[in-house]
Amino acid sequence: MASDGARKQFWKRSNSKVPGSIQHVYGAQHPPFDPLLHGTLLKSTPKVPTTPVKAKKVSTFQEFESNTSDAWDAGEDDDELLAMATESLNSEVVMETAHRVLRNHSQRQSQPSQKEMPEPEPQPIAEPPVAPSGDLRLVKSVSESHTPCPSESTSDPVPLQRSQSLPHSATVSLSGTSDPNALGGSALSNREASRLDKFKQLLAGPNTDLEELRKLSWSGIPKPVRPITWKLLSGYLPANVDRRPATLQRKQKEYFAFIEHYYNSRNDEVHQDTYRQIHIDIPRMSPEALILQPKVTEIFERILFIWAIRHPASGYVQGINDLVTPFFVVFICEYIDQEDVDEVDVSSVPAEVLRNIEADTYWCMSKLLDGIQDNYTFAQPGIQMKVKMLEELVSRIDERVHRHLDGHEVRYLQFAFRWMNNLLMRELPLRCTIRLWDTYQSEPEGFSHFHLYVCAAFLVRWRREILEERDFQELLLFLQNLPTARWDDQDVSLLLAEAYRLKFAFADAPNHYKK
């Protein structure tokens, strides 16, 4: 008869090899995946006598933390429970169970060879890129969440469901710039086609399920369906398909009525300062090759001036001008073939199409600004509050970075004000901003609330470079000119994954901000 200690070790070793054993992942999917809720725990898993657990929705951070722990990481309490269990079991039953587990495991491993299936050529797995800063925390939540290939794990991978879609290279969006060879050209094409098909099926129904559309859009929206999806998620178009044409016609007509009524007053004394500032700011926007085209400049001037006149509580504020570009680019790309917006020649687009794009851009931008208008009222209280919240949040998640900035007298307002004012548009390439906005429009209060956690993840992303800087001027210059020119969808997806993890940890626990 084996001793109690030997039995405990045997149980721990045999349980650690159970086929199909899984570890919860988090931060890289929407919503967080819980196998207890999705029913993916395999029936072949040997049952250890425990108190039955009723599956329920995760509602607290403590429950989230417990669900994301290692499923087979037995602590002292677990050792005692296992010891008690083995005391009540016959040793022959224990040995037979263990042999059955190992036998099933061996059969699963040898199953492909028994069927004489041809061995596929190994395809390189796209690994999340290690941040240049060396900070692996941003990578961890995603790198641990990809489905292991046979060479990485001895257990059968649990098939991914749609609700488990991961916002990184495992779910490359159709508009992404990721390496097409990362997962093999055919596999990537199949994934893109499947994902696009899901969007088309969802959008083709008589009434689009907006909640499902948000879940599907969180990990990125394929380019062909991005214009209609943005219009739906922003609240510009109704979910009912039959009502959309009439809504578009009515809203476009209403916008051009505003133009006819207000735009001629741009040179009046009461409005000329506003118009002059808009006229000065537009050439500073990006991409320059697009903005500096006369037709585009005129469109942006009209959109911004009409919005300022119709929103006197804030009027025009520098920073609002940047928020026009993503909508305009997404909507015009529906009518052009070029992938690079810097090469777009707007003069080739029919005038009637440009009119419709202008009206759609105005209304979608207005919907966005309705949720963050306190960012642009007098003294911009919304931005000041968010910068303060960012400072408190960073002090909790990375105290060393926070103390380093404080020790060198770098104030968060000096670099983060622009992050909040322009929604990181000056920090990221336009292609990355569009990918970022896919998720922002999928998240509740994405442009106001979720953006805070994206900024926190963005700052900590550069922790190594920040900690290496020992001079106030060099540190501030770095934070105001971050090296993101080569970023692509994969970098944005990693950033969003970390931001989602921070939101889950802190959004419902505001006291965590405080020490």
C-alpha positions in Angstrom: 0.0 0.0 0.0 1.5 3.3 -1.0 1.9 6.0 1.6 -0.3 9.1 1.8 2.4 11.3 0.4 3.0 9.0 -2.5 -0.7 8.9 -3.3 -0.9 12.7 -3.3 2.0 13.0 -5.7 0.5 10.3 -7.9 -2.8 12.1 -8.1 -1.1 15.4 -8.9 1.0 13.9 -11.6 -1.9 12.0 -13.2 -4.2 15.0 -13.1 -1.7 17.2 -14.7 -1.7 15.1 -17.8 -5.4 14.9 -18.3 -6.2 15.3 -22.0 -8.2 18.4 -22.7 -7.2 20.1 -19.5 -7.4 23.8 -20.1 -6.3 27.1 -18.5 -8.5 30.1 -18.6 -7.3 33.0 -20.6 -8.3 36.6 -20.4 -7.8 40.1 -21.8 -7.6 39.0 -25.4 -11.2 38.3 -26.3 -14.7 39.6 -26.0 -16.3 38.6 -23.7 -13.9 36.7 -21.5 -14.2 33.0 -22.1 -15.3 30.7 -19.3 -15.4 27.0 -20.1 -17.9 26.4 -17.3 -20.3 28.6 -19.2 -19.5 27.5 -22.7 -19.6 23.7 -21.8 -16.2 22.8 -23.3 -14.9 20.7 -20.5 -14.3 17.3 -21.8 -16.3 14.4 -20.5 -13.2 12.2 -20.3 -11.8 14.3 -17.5 -11.6 12.1 -14.4 -13.9 13.3 -11.6 -12.3 14.3 -8.3 -14.8 14.4 -5.4 -15.5 18.1 -5.0 -18.5 20.2 -4.1 -20.6 20.8 -7.2 -20.0 24.3 -8.7 -22.9 26.1 -10.2 -21.9 27.9 -13.4 -22.6 31.5 -13.1 -21.6 34.7 -14.8 -18.4 36.3 -13.5 -19.4 39.5 -11.8 -16.6 40.4 -9.5 -12.8 40.8 -9.8 -12.3 38.0 -7.2 -14.3 35.6 -9.3 -12.5 36.7 -12.4 -9.1 36.2 -10.7 -10.0 32.7 -9.5 -11.3 31.7 -12.9 -8.0 32.8 -14.6 -5.8 30.7 -12.2 -4.1 27.5 -13.3 -6.7 24.7 -13.2 -4.2 22.2 -11.9 -2.1 24.4 -9.6 -2.8 22.6 -6.3 -2.0 24.6 -3.2 -2.0 23.4 0.4 -5.7 23.3 0.6 -5.9 21.3 -2.5 -3.4 18.8 -1.2 -5.5 18.2 1.9 -8.6 17.6 -0.3 -6.7 15.2 -2.5 -5.4 13.3 0.5 -8.9 13.0 1.9 -10.1 11.8 -1.4 -7.5 9.1 -1.7 -8.1 7.9 1.8 -11.7 7.0 0.8 -10.7 5.3 -2.4 -9.5 1.8 -3.0 -5.9 1.7 -4.3 -6.9 -0.6 -7.1 -9.6 1.8 -8.2 -7.0 4.6 -8.2 -4.5 2.7 -10.2 -7.2 1.6 -12.8 -8.4 5.2 -13.2 -4.8 6.4 -13.7 -4.1 3.7 -16.3 -7.3 4.5 -18.1 -6.3 8.2 -18.3 -2.9 7.4 -19.6 -4.3 4.9 -22.1 -6.8 7.4 -23.4 -4.1 10.0 -23.7 -1.8 7.6 -25.7 -4.7 6.7 -28.0 -5.4 10.3 -28.7 -1.8 11.0 -29.5 -1.5 8.0 -31.9 -4.9 8.5 -33.5 -3.7 10.4 -36.7 -1.1 7.7 -37.4 -3.7 4.9 -37.0 -5.8 6.4 -39.7 -2.8 6.8 -41.9 -3.5 10.5 -42.5 -0.9 12.4 -44.4 1.2 14.6 -42.1 0.7 18.2 -43.0 3.7 20.4 -43.5 4.3 22.5 -40.3 3.2 26.1 -40.7 4.9 28.7 -38.7 2.7 30.0 -35.9 2.4 33.8 -35.7 3.8 34.8 -32.3 2.9 38.1 -30.8 5.9 40.4 -31.3 7.9 41.1 -28.2 7.6 44.8 -27.4 10.8 46.7 -28.2 10.7 48.0 -24.7 11.1 44.5 -23.4 8.0 44.7 -21.3 6.3 41.3 -21.6 3.3 42.2 -19.6 1.6 43.6 -22.7 2.3 40.3 -24.5 1.5 37.9 -21.8 -2.3 37.9 -21.8 -2.4 37.2 -25.6 0.6 35.0 -25.9 -0.8 32.6 -23.4 -4.2 32.5 -25.0 -3.4 31.1 -28.5 -4.4 27.5 -29.2 -1.3 25.3 -28.8 -0.1 23.3 -31.7 0.7 19.6 -31.3 4.4 20.4 -30.7 3.5 22.7 -27.8 1.1 20.6 -25.8 0.4 17.0 -25.1 -3.3 17.6 -24.8 -5.9 18.0 -27.4 -6.6 21.7 -28.1 -10.1 22.8 -27.3 -11.7 24.1 -30.5 -12.2 27.9 -30.5 -15.7 29.1 -30.6 -16.7 32.4 -32.2 -17.1 34.1 -28.8 -13.4 33.2 -28.1 -12.1 35.3 -31.1 -8.8 36.7 -30.1 -7.8 40.2 -31.1 -4.3 39.4 -32.3 -2.7 37.5 -35.2 -5.0 34.5 -34.6 -7.8 36.6 -35.9 -6.2 38.8 -38.5 -8.8 41.2 -39.9 -9.3 41.7 -43.6 -7.9 45.2 -43.5 -4.8 44.2 -41.5 -1.2 44.6 -42.6 0.1 41.4 -40.8 2.4 39.1 -42.6 0.3 36.9 -45.0 2.8 34.1 -44.5 2.4 34.0 -40.7 -0.2 31.3 -40.7 0.1 30.1 -44.3 -1.6 32.0 -47.2 -4.5 29.5 -47.6 -5.3 29.4 -43.9 -5.3 33.1 -43.6 -7.6 33.5 -46.6 -10.0 30.9 -45.2 -10.1 32.7 -41.9 -10.7 36.1 -43.6 -13.4 34.6 -45.8 -15.1 32.9 -42.9 -15.0 36.1 -40.8 -16.3 38.2 -43.6 -19.1 35.7 -44.2 -20.2 36.0 -40.6 -20.5 39.8 -40.9 -22.5 39.5 -44.2 -24.9 37.0 -42.7 -25.4 39.2 -39.7 -25.9 42.3 -41.8 -28.2 40.6 -44.3 -31.0 39.9 -41.9 -34.2 42.1 -41.7 -33.1 43.4 -38.3 -29.4 43.4 -37.4 -28.6 42.2 -33.9 -26.4 45.1 -32.8 -25.2 43.2 -29.7 -23.9 40.4 -31.8 -22.4 42.9 -34.3 -20.5 44.5 -31.5 -19.1 41.2 -30.3 -18.0 40.3 -33.8 -16.5 43.7 -34.4 -14.4 43.8 -31.2 -11.5 41.9 -32.9 -11.6 44.1 -36.0 -14.0 44.6 -39.0 -13.2 43.4 -42.5 -12.8 46.4 -44.9 -15.7 45.5 -47.3 -18.3 45.7 -44.5 -16.6 48.4 -42.3 -18.6 51.4 -43.7 -22.0 49.9 -43.0 -20.8 48.4 -39.7 -19.5 51.8 -38.4 -22.8 53.5 -39.4 -24.8 50.9 -37.4 -22.5 50.9 -34.4 -22.4 54.7 -34.1 -26.2 54.8 -34.1 -26.4 56.7 -37.4 -28.4 53.9 -39.2 -31.2 51.9 -37.7 -31.0 48.1 -37.2 -34.0 47.6 -39.5 -32.9 47.1 -43.1 -36.0 48.6 -44.6 -35.7 51.8 -42.8 -32.1 52.5 -43.8 -32.6 54.1 -47.2 -35.2 56.6 -46.0 -33.0 57.4 -42.9 -29.9 58.1 -45.2 -31.9 60.2 -47.5 -33.5 62.2 -44.7 -30.2 62.8 -42.8 -28.2 63.7 -45.9 -31.0 66.2 -46.9 -30.9 67.7 -43.3 -27.2 68.2 -43.4 -27.2 70.1 -46.7 -30.0 72.2 -45.3 -27.6 73.2 -42.5 -25.0 74.1 -45.2 -27.4 76.3 -47.0 -28.6 78.0 -43.9 -25.4 78.5 -41.9 -22.3 78.2 -44.1 -22.5 81.6 -45.7 -22.2 83.1 -42.2 -18.6 81.9 -41.9 -17.2 85.3 -42.7 -19.5 87.2 -40.4 -17.9 88.9 -37.5 -19.4 86.5 -34.9 -18.2 83.4 -36.7 -15.0 84.5 -38.6 -12.6 83.5 -35.8 -14.0 80.0 -35.7 -13.8 79.6 -39.4 -10.3 81.0 -39.5 -9.1 78.6 -36.9 -10.6 75.6 -38.8 -9.0 76.8 -42.0 -5.6 77.0 -40.3 -5.9 73.6 -38.5 -6.9 71.4 -41.5 -3.6 71.5 -43.4 -1.9 70.3 -40.2 -3.9 67.1 -40.3 -2.8 63.7 -41.7 -2.5 62.2 -44.2 -1.3 65.3 -45.9 -1.6 63.9 -49.4 -5.4 63.5 -48.8 -6.1 66.5 -46.7 -4.4 69.0 -49.0 -6.6 68.1 -51.9 -8.9 71.1 -52.4 -12.1 69.1 -52.4 -11.2 67.4 -49.2 -10.3 70.7 -47.5 -13.6 72.2 -48.5 -15.5 69.1 -47.2 -13.7 69.2 -43.8 -14.2 73.0 -43.4 -18.0 72.6 -44.0 -18.3 69.6 -41.6 -16.3 71.3 -38.8 -18.0 74.7 -39.2 -21.5 73.4 -39.2 -20.8 71.3 -36.1 -19.3 74.3 -34.3 -22.3 76.4 -35.1 -24.8 73.8 -34.0 -22.9 73.1 -30.7 -22.3 76.5 -29.1 -21.6 75.0 -25.7 -18.2 74.0 -26.9 -17.8 75.4 -30.4 -14.8 74.4 -32.4 -11.8 73.3 -30.4 -8.5 72.1 -31.8 -8.5 68.4 -31.7 -12.0 68.0 -33.1 -10.6 68.3 -36.6 -8.7 65.1 -36.3 -11.8 63.1 -35.6 -13.2 63.7 -39.1 -10.5 61.8 -40.9 -11.2 58.2 -39.9 -14.9 58.4 -40.9 -14.1 60.1 -44.2 -11.4 57.6 -45.1 -13.5 54.5 -44.2 -16.5 55.8 -46.1 -14.6 56.9 -49.3 -12.7 53.6 -49.4 -16.0 51.9 -50.2 -15.7 53.5 -53.7 -12.0 53.3 -54.4 -9.6 50.4 -55.0 -6.4 51.8 -53.4 -5.3 50.3 -50.1 -3.1 53.3 -49.3 -5.2 56.4 -48.5 -2.2 58.6 -49.2 -2.6 57.7 -52.9 -6.4 58.4 -53.1 -7.4 60.9 -55.7 -10.7 62.3 -54.5 -11.3 64.0 -57.9 -12.0 60.6 -59.4 -14.9 60.1 -57.1 -18.3 61.3 -58.4 -19.6 64.5 -56.9 -22.9 63.0 -55.7 -20.9 60.2 -53.9 -18.7 62.8 -52.2 -21.8 64.7 -51.1 -23.2 61.6 -49.4 -19.9 60.7 -47.8 -19.7 64.3 -46.4 -23.1 64.0 -44.9 -22.4 60.6 -43.4 -19.1 61.7 -42.0 -20.8 64.7 -40.3 -23.4 62.6 -38.6 -21.1 59.9 -37.5 -18.6 62.4 -36.1 -21.5 64.1 -34.3 -22.5 60.8 -32.7 -19.0 60.3 -31.4 -18.7 63.8 -30.0 -22.0 63.5 -28.3 -20.4 61.0 -25.9 -17.2 63.1 -25.2 -18.5 66.7 -25.5 -17.2 67.5 -22.0 -13.7 67.1 -23.5 -14.3 70.3 -25.5 -16.4 72.6 -23.3 -14.8 75.5 -21.4 -11.6 74.5 -19.7 -12.1 71.0 -21.1 -13.0 69.4 -17.8 -13.5 66.0 -19.4 -9.9 65.8 -20.5 -8.5 67.0 -17.2 -10.6 64.4 -15.3 -9.4 61.6 -17.6 -5.7 62.6 -17.3 -6.0 62.6 -13.5 -7.7 59.1 -13.7 -4.8 57.9 -16.0 -2.2 59.1 -13.4 -4.0 57.3 -10.6 -4.4 54.1 -12.7 -0.7 54.0 -13.8 0.4 54.5 -10.1 -1.5 51.3 -9.3 -0.5 49.1 -12.3 3.2 50.2 -12.6 4.3 52.2 -9.6 7.9 52.3 -10.8 7.0 54.0 -14.1 4.8 56.5 -12.2 7.6 57.3 -9.7 10.1 57.7 -12.5 7.9 60.3 -14.2 7.2 62.1 -11.0 10.9 62.0 -10.0 11.8 63.8 -13.2 9.0 66.2 -12.9 7.2 65.0 -16.0 3.5 65.8 -15.5 0.8 63.6 -17.2 -0.9 66.7 -18.7 2.3 67.4 -20.7 1.9 64.3 -22.8 -1.5 62.7 -22.0 -3.6 65.7 -22.8 -3.1 65.2 -26.5 -3.8 61.4 -26.0 -7.2 62.3 -24.7 -7.9 65.3 -26.9 -7.1 63.5 -30.2 -7.9 60.0 -29.1 -4.3 58.9 -29.8 -4.7 59.8 -33.5 -1.4 61.9 -33.4 0.4 58.9 -31.8 -0.7 56.1 -34.2 -0.7 55.7 -38.0 -4.1 56.2 -39.5 -4.5 52.5 -40.4 -4.0 51.7 -36.6 -6.5 54.4 -35.6 -9.1 52.8 -37.8 -8.5 49.4 -36.3 -8.6 50.9 -32.8 -12.0 52.5 -33.6 -13.4 49.2 -34.7 -13.1 48.2 -31.0 -14.0 51.5 -29.6 -17.4 51.4 -31.4 -17.9 47.8 -30.1 -17.2 48.8 -26.4 -19.8 50.5 -24.3 -18.5 54.1 -24.0 -15.5 53.1 -26.0 -14.3 56.6 -26.9 -14.7 57.9 -23.3 -14.4 55.1 -20.8 -12.4 52.3 -22.6 -10.0 54.9 -24.0 -8.6 55.5 -20.5 -7.4 51.9 -20.2 -6.0 52.0 -23.7 -3.9 55.0 -22.8 -2.7 53.3 -19.6 -1.7 50.2 -21.5 -0.1 52.4 -24.2 2.1 54.2 -21.6 3.2 51.0 -19.8 4.0 49.6 -23.2 7.1 51.9 -23.3 8.2 51.3 -19.7 11.8 50.2 -20.6 12.5 53.3 -22.7 10.9 55.5 -20.0 12.9 54.0 -17.2 16.1 54.4 -19.3 15.6 58.1 -19.8 17.3 60.1 -17.0 16.6 63.6 -18.3 13.4 65.6 -18.2 13.7 67.0 -21.7 14.6 63.7 -23.3 11.9 61.9 -21.4 9.2 64.4 -22.5 10.4 64.4 -26.1 10.1 60.6 -26.2 6.6 60.6 -24.8 5.5 63.2 -27.3 7.1 61.3 -30.3 6.6 57.6 -29.6 8.0 55.3 -32.3 4.8 53.8 -33.7 5.3 54.5 -37.4 5.7 50.8 -38.2 2.8 49.6 -36.1 0.1 47.4 -37.6 -3.1 45.7 -36.6 -1.2 43.1 -34.5 0.3 45.8 -32.3 -3.1 47.5 -31.9 -4.6 44.1 -31.0 -2.0 43.5 -28.3 -2.6 47.0 -26.9 -6.4 46.4 -26.8 -5.9 43.0 -25.1 -4.0 44.6 -22.3 -6.5 47.5 -22.1 -9.3 45.0 -21.7 -7.5 43.2 -18.9 -7.0 46.5 -17.1 -10.7 47.4 -17.6 -11.8 44.1 -16.2 -9.6 44.6 -13.1 -10.4 48.3 -12.4 -13.6 49.5 -14.2 -15.9 48.1 -11.5 -13.6 48.8 -8.6 -13.0 52.6 -8.6 -11.5 52.4 -5.1 -8.6 50.5 -6.7 -7.4 53.8 -8.1 -6.7 55.0 -4.6 -3.8 53.8 -2.4 
